[in-house]
Amino acid sequence: MATALRMPSMSVEATVENASFGVLGCQRGWATAGPGRLLQLILQERVGNPIVVIDELEKAGRVTGTNGGSYDLCGGLLPLLESATASRWTCPYFQVPFDLGQVSWVMTVNATRPLPEPLLSRCPPIRLPQLTTRDLTGFARRQGARRALSDDSIEVIVEAIQASATPAQPISLRTVMRMISRAETLEAGPQWH
């Protein structure tokens, strides 16, 4: 999406960056003090409306300090998801207000149950239907062609998708992506005859 719109973007893996410090920054006086990745992106690109993708937000978990303070990613994002507070958000490192009201947020989750209610009220979920075997085989054919895979490799992937998928346990898009990447790696390697 960011590429199509020619907008700067950043991606955050919530399983790795489950505290808000990496995205929002940390106050001076701490060993890890500095502006967060979001502000660094804005200052570097000189664009006030980048796209921020936070993947698997429900896996960020709770982060508390030794003083009992909460520093989790979900809680840290709350002021940035309301236009009134985002437009006058104060950076913990620079201690000056910034207008972050134009930042576009895309958050992916596998389940909404673990997310706090205040976050869900600011970001009502868009539920996507489960991908069908037909969706996945179409995707594999398009991606395989885009990556210049041989017709044989594409057909092997399609057959594997069709053989693996059952109504009770459909194959995931992530698994199909791994199949395509593996085929690409195999085709790029040495050929044995």
Disulfide bonds with the S-S distance in Angstrom:
none
